[in-house]
C-alpha cells in the first residue's frame, strides 16, 4: 500500500495547481512581466496643494495644533483662474487681530504721551537756560563796577558771576542729556510700535497661509483623505502638509504604476504597457517614461493602511496617457500589463 501512496503523492506534486485550491498561496510579486500591476490615474502636469502649517507664534502666544479644519473647497473637477481661492482652513489665531490692533493703538498713544512730556521738560530747561544766561550777563556787568564800589564788593560780584556761569553751564549739560534721553526714548517707542506692527504683518502672513489661492489656472482635483477611504471634503481635519487637492495645468492625464520590488529589475524606461480600465476592461497602450528612484509601501502609495498588501514595497513608474482618452479621470484605479520591452523590435 505504501508504494501506491508514494506514486499518488508524486503525481499530485507534479500536477498544476487549480485556481480554486484553498491551499495554494498567490505570489505577492508577479513572476513575469505579463502579470498585471496596480495603477492610478493622475494629472500629467499638476501642482499639489497641501494643508498649511499649524505651529506658529503670534502676539506672544504659541499656536501648535495637530490639524486644520477645511472650511471651503473649490468644486472638484472645476476649472479655476489664477488667484482664485481653492481652499480655506480654520485660522485658530483669528481672535488675536483685535488684541494686536489694541496693542498697536496703546503703544502709539503711550509713545505720544511720553514724547509730549519730554518736550515739555525740554521747554522748561530751555527757559531756565535763558534765565541763567541773563543772570550770568548781569553778574558779569556787576564785575565791571570796580571803580565805584569797594574791593570787597567787587570780590562778591566776581563770585556771583562764577556761580551764575556754572549754573548756566550745568543747565546746558542738562539740556544735552535730556535731548539724548528724548532720542533714546523715541528709538525705544519706535521699536515697540514697530514690534506691534510686525505682529499685524505676521497675522496677515499666517492668515494668508490658511486661505490657499490657485498659483495658476487649472483644473481642481481632490486628493484622498489620509485615513478615510474617500476624497477630502469640507469639514475634514488634516495634519499640516497633508495633500488636499491638485491643480492640473491642463487635462492631460498620466498613470502611476506600482511596480513591486521583485519585478523592478526586469522593467526599464521605454517599455510598452497596456492600461486596463477596471470598470469595463478597455485598454490603452502607453510607454513607460519615468521610474521614481525609491520604493514605498503600497499602503502609503494608496494612502490606505488597510490595503491587503499595505506592507509590500513598490517603485512608482509613470506613463503619459493619450490625449483622446475617454472614460478615465484623475483618481481612477487601473491595471497595467507590460507587453513589450524597450528596443525589442529593433
C-alpha positions as CSV (number, residue, x, y, z in Angstrom):
1,X,0.0,0.0,0.0
2,X,2.9,2.3,0.7
3,X,4.3,2.4,-2.9
4,X,0.8,3.4,-4.3
5,X,0.6,6.2,-1.9
6,X,4.0,7.5,-2.9
7,X,3.1,7.4,-6.6
8,X,-0.1,9.3,-6.0
9,X,1.7,11.9,-4.0
10,X,4.3,12.3,-6.7
11,X,1.6,12.8,-9.4
12,X,-0.2,15.3,-7.2
13,X,3.0,17.3,-6.7
14,X,3.6,17.4,-10.5
15,X,0.1,18.4,-11.4
16,X,-0.7,22.2,-11.9
17,X,-2.5,23.9,-9.0
18,X,-6.1,24.8,-9.7
19,X,-7.3,28.3,-9.2
20,X,-9.8,27.2,-6.6
21,X,-7.4,25.3,-4.4
22,X,-7.5,26.9,-1.0
23,X,-4.1,25.6,0.0
24,X,-2.3,27.4,-2.9
25,X,-0.9,30.8,-1.9
26,X,-0.9,33.5,-4.6
27,X,2.6,35.1,-5.1
28,X,2.9,38.6,-3.6
29,X,5.0,39.8,-6.5
30,X,4.4,38.9,-10.2
31,X,6.9,36.4,-11.6
32,X,6.7,37.7,-15.2
33,X,6.2,40.9,-16.9
34,X,2.9,39.7,-18.3
35,X,1.3,40.0,-14.9
36,X,-0.8,43.0,-14.2
37,X,0.3,45.7,-11.8
38,X,-1.8,48.2,-9.9
39,X,-2.0,51.7,-11.1
40,X,-3.7,55.0,-10.6
41,X,-4.7,57.8,-13.0
42,X,-3.1,61.2,-12.1
43,X,-2.8,64.6,-13.8
44,X,0.3,64.7,-16.0
45,X,1.1,68.3,-15.1
46,X,-0.3,69.3,-11.7
47,X,0.6,71.4,-8.7
48,X,0.0,69.7,-5.3
49,X,-1.8,71.8,-2.6
50,X,-1.1,70.8,1.0
51,X,-2.7,71.7,4.3
52,X,-1.0,74.8,5.9
53,X,1.5,74.6,8.9
54,X,-0.3,74.6,12.2
55,X,2.6,75.6,14.5
56,X,3.4,79.3,14.8
57,X,4.0,82.1,17.3
58,X,1.9,85.3,17.2
59,X,1.5,88.2,19.6
60,X,3.4,86.4,22.3
61,X,1.4,83.2,22.1
62,X,2.4,79.8,20.7
63,X,-0.1,78.0,18.5
64,X,0.5,74.4,18.0
65,X,-2.4,72.4,16.6
66,X,-2.2,68.9,15.2
67,X,-4.7,69.5,12.4
68,X,-6.6,72.2,10.4
69,X,-10.3,72.1,9.6
70,X,-11.3,72.6,5.9
71,X,-13.9,75.5,5.8
72,X,-14.1,75.8,2.0
73,X,-13.1,73.9,-1.1
74,X,-13.5,74.8,-4.8
75,X,-15.7,72.3,-6.6
76,X,-14.0,69.1,-7.7
77,X,-13.0,68.9,-11.4
78,X,-13.8,72.6,-11.8
79,X,-11.6,75.0,-13.7
80,X,-10.3,78.0,-11.7
81,X,-8.5,81.1,-12.6
82,X,-5.1,82.1,-11.2
83,X,-5.6,83.8,-7.8
84,X,-8.9,82.1,-7.1
85,X,-9.5,80.7,-3.6
86,X,-9.3,76.9,-3.9
87,X,-9.2,76.0,-0.2
88,X,-9.7,77.8,3.1
89,X,-8.8,76.3,6.5
90,X,-9.8,77.4,10.0
91,X,-7.4,80.0,11.3
92,X,-7.2,79.4,15.1
93,X,-5.5,82.8,15.8
94,X,-8.3,84.9,14.3
95,X,-9.1,86.3,17.8
96,X,-5.6,87.8,18.0
97,X,-6.4,90.5,15.5
98,X,-8.4,92.8,17.8
99,X,-5.8,92.3,20.5
100,X,-2.9,93.2,18.1
101,X,-4.8,96.3,16.9
102,X,-5.4,97.3,20.5
103,X,-1.8,96.9,21.4
104,X,-0.7,99.0,18.4
105,X,-3.1,101.7,19.4
106,X,-2.0,101.6,23.1
107,X,1.7,101.7,22.2
108,X,1.3,104.6,19.8
109,X,-0.7,106.6,22.4
110,X,1.9,105.8,25.1
111,X,4.7,107.0,22.7
112,X,2.8,110.2,22.0
113,X,2.3,110.9,25.7
114,X,5.9,110.2,26.5
115,X,7.0,112.5,23.7
116,X,4.8,115.3,24.8
117,X,6.1,115.0,28.4
118,X,9.7,115.1,27.3
119,X,9.1,118.1,25.1
120,X,7.5,120.0,27.9
121,X,10.5,119.2,30.2
122,X,12.9,120.4,27.4
123,X,10.9,123.6,27.1
124,X,11.3,124.2,30.8
125,X,15.0,123.6,30.6
126,X,15.4,126.0,27.7
127,X,13.6,128.7,29.7
128,X,15.9,128.1,32.6
129,X,18.8,128.3,30.3
130,X,17.7,131.7,29.0
131,X,17.2,133.0,32.6
132,X,20.6,131.6,33.6
133,X,22.1,133.4,30.6
134,X,20.5,136.7,31.8
135,X,21.7,136.3,35.4
136,X,25.2,135.4,34.1
137,X,25.3,138.6,32.0
138,X,24.0,140.7,34.9
139,X,26.7,139.3,37.2
140,X,29.4,139.9,34.6
141,X,28.3,143.6,34.3
142,X,28.5,143.9,38.1
143,X,32.1,142.9,38.0
144,X,32.8,146.0,35.9
145,X,32.0,148.3,38.8
146,X,35.5,148.1,40.2
147,X,36.0,151.9,40.4
148,X,32.6,152.6,42.0
149,X,32.4,150.0,44.8
150,X,34.8,148.6,47.3
151,X,37.2,145.8,46.5
152,X,35.3,143.5,48.8
153,X,32.1,144.2,46.9
154,X,33.9,143.6,43.6
155,X,35.1,140.2,45.0
156,X,31.5,139.3,45.8
157,X,30.4,140.3,42.3
158,X,33.1,138.1,40.9
159,X,32.0,135.1,43.0
160,X,28.3,135.7,41.9
161,X,29.4,135.8,38.3
162,X,31.3,132.5,38.6
163,X,28.3,130.9,40.3
164,X,25.8,132.0,37.7
165,X,28.2,130.9,34.9
166,X,28.5,127.5,36.5
167,X,24.7,127.2,36.8
168,X,24.3,128.2,33.1
169,X,26.8,125.5,32.1
170,X,25.0,122.9,34.2
171,X,21.7,123.7,32.6
172,X,23.3,123.4,29.1
173,X,24.6,120.0,30.1
174,X,21.2,119.0,31.4
175,X,19.6,120.0,28.1
176,X,22.1,117.9,26.2
177,X,21.5,114.9,28.4
178,X,17.7,115.4,28.2
179,X,17.9,115.5,24.4
180,X,19.9,112.2,24.5
181,X,17.1,110.8,26.7
182,X,14.5,112.0,24.2
183,X,16.4,110.3,21.3
184,X,16.7,107.1,23.3
185,X,13.1,107.1,24.4
186,X,12.0,107.9,20.8
187,X,14.0,104.9,19.5
188,X,12.5,102.7,22.2
189,X,9.0,103.7,21.4
190,X,9.6,103.3,17.7
191,X,10.8,99.7,18.3
192,X,7.8,98.9,20.5
193,X,5.4,100.3,17.9
194,X,7.3,98.5,15.1
195,X,7.1,95.2,17.0
196,X,3.4,95.6,17.3
197,X,3.1,96.5,13.6
198,X,5.2,93.4,12.9
199,X,2.7,91.3,14.7
200,X,0.0,92.7,12.5
201,X,2.1,91.8,9.4
202,X,2.7,88.3,10.8
203,X,-1.0,87.9,11.4
204,X,-1.7,88.8,7.8
205,X,1.0,86.3,6.7
206,X,-0.3,83.5,8.7
207,X,-3.9,84.2,7.8
208,X,-2.9,84.2,4.1
209,X,-1.5,80.7,4.6
210,X,-4.9,79.4,5.6
211,X,-6.5,80.8,2.5
212,X,-4.9,79.0,-0.4
213,X,-5.2,80.6,-3.8
214,X,-4.5,79.0,-7.2
215,X,-0.9,79.6,-8.3
216,X,-2.0,79.2,-11.9
217,X,-5.1,78.5,-14.0
218,X,-6.1,74.8,-13.9
219,X,-8.5,72.0,-13.0
220,X,-9.2,71.2,-9.3
221,X,-8.8,67.5,-8.3
222,X,-9.5,66.4,-4.7
223,X,-6.9,64.1,-3.1
224,X,-7.8,61.1,-1.0
225,X,-8.1,61.6,2.8
226,X,-5.1,60.1,4.7
227,X,-7.2,57.7,6.7
228,X,-10.8,57.9,5.4
229,X,-11.2,55.8,2.2
230,X,-12.6,58.7,0.2
231,X,-11.7,62.1,-1.2
232,X,-11.3,65.0,1.1
233,X,-14.3,67.3,1.6
234,X,-15.4,70.3,3.5
235,X,-15.3,69.8,7.3
236,X,-12.4,67.4,7.3
237,X,-9.4,67.9,9.6
238,X,-6.0,67.4,8.1
239,X,-2.5,67.4,9.6
240,X,0.0,70.0,8.3
241,X,1.4,69.1,4.9
242,X,-1.3,66.6,4.0
243,X,-2.3,66.7,0.3
244,X,-5.6,68.5,-0.1
245,X,-6.0,68.8,-3.9
246,X,-4.0,69.1,-7.0
247,X,-4.3,71.8,-9.6
248,X,-3.8,70.3,-13.1
249,X,-2.2,72.7,-15.6
250,X,-4.3,71.0,-18.3
251,X,-6.5,68.0,-18.9
252,X,-3.6,65.7,-20.0
253,X,-3.6,62.5,-17.8
254,X,-0.9,60.1,-16.8
255,X,-0.9,56.8,-15.0
256,X,1.2,55.9,-12.0
257,X,2.2,52.2,-12.0
258,X,3.1,50.4,-8.7
259,X,6.0,48.1,-9.7
260,X,6.8,45.5,-7.0
261,X,10.5,45.3,-6.0
262,X,10.7,41.8,-7.2
263,X,9.8,42.9,-10.8
264,X,11.6,46.2,-10.8
265,X,14.9,44.7,-12.2
266,X,13.0,43.5,-15.4
267,X,11.4,46.9,-16.1
268,X,13.1,49.7,-17.9
269,X,12.3,53.1,-19.4
270,X,10.6,52.9,-22.8
271,X,8.8,49.6,-22.1
272,X,5.4,49.3,-23.8
273,X,2.4,48.9,-21.4
274,X,-1.3,48.4,-21.7
275,X,-3.5,50.2,-19.3
276,X,-6.8,48.4,-18.4
277,X,-9.9,50.2,-17.1
278,X,-11.1,48.2,-14.1
279,X,-14.7,49.3,-14.8
280,X,-15.0,47.9,-18.4
281,X,-11.6,46.4,-19.2
282,X,-11.0,48.9,-22.0
283,X,-7.3,49.3,-22.8
284,X,-4.8,51.9,-23.9
285,X,-1.2,51.4,-25.0
286,X,1.4,53.7,-23.4
287,X,5.2,53.9,-22.9
288,X,7.0,54.0,-19.6
289,X,8.6,57.4,-19.3
290,X,9.8,57.6,-15.6
291,X,10.7,55.3,-12.7
292,X,11.0,57.1,-9.4
293,X,14.1,56.1,-7.5
294,X,12.9,55.0,-4.1
295,X,10.3,52.3,-3.3
296,X,7.4,52.9,-0.9
297,X,4.9,50.7,0.9
298,X,1.7,50.2,-1.1
299,X,-0.3,51.3,2.0
300,X,1.5,54.7,1.7
301,X,1.1,54.9,-2.0
302,X,-2.6,54.1,-1.8
303,X,-3.0,56.3,1.3
304,X,-4.8,53.3,2.8
305,X,-3.2,51.3,5.7
306,X,-6.0,48.7,5.3
307,X,-4.9,47.8,1.8
308,X,-4.5,44.0,1.5
309,X,-0.8,44.4,0.5
310,X,-0.1,47.5,2.5
311,X,3.3,46.4,3.7
312,X,4.6,45.4,0.3
313,X,7.1,47.8,-1.3
314,X,6.9,49.1,-4.9
315,X,8.5,51.5,-7.2
316,X,6.4,54.1,-8.9
317,X,6.5,54.2,-12.7
318,X,4.9,57.0,-14.8
319,X,3.5,56.8,-18.3
320,X,1.5,59.5,-20.1
321,X,-2.0,58.6,-21.4
322,X,-3.1,59.5,-24.9
323,X,-4.8,62.9,-25.3
324,X,-8.0,61.3,-26.6
325,X,-8.6,59.0,-23.5
326,X,-12.3,58.9,-22.8
327,X,-13.8,57.4,-19.6
328,X,-10.8,57.9,-17.3
329,X,-10.4,60.7,-14.8
330,X,-7.9,61.5,-12.1
331,X,-8.1,59.1,-9.2
332,X,-9.4,56.1,-11.2
333,X,-7.7,52.8,-10.3
334,X,-6.4,50.8,-13.3
335,X,-4.4,47.7,-14.0
336,X,-1.2,47.8,-16.1
337,X,0.4,45.0,-18.1
338,X,3.8,45.1,-19.7
339,X,3.5,43.9,-23.3
340,X,6.8,44.9,-24.9
341,X,10.4,45.6,-23.9
342,X,12.1,48.8,-25.0
343,X,14.1,48.2,-28.1
344,X,12.7,44.7,-28.6
345,X,11.5,45.4,-32.2
346,X,14.9,46.8,-33.3
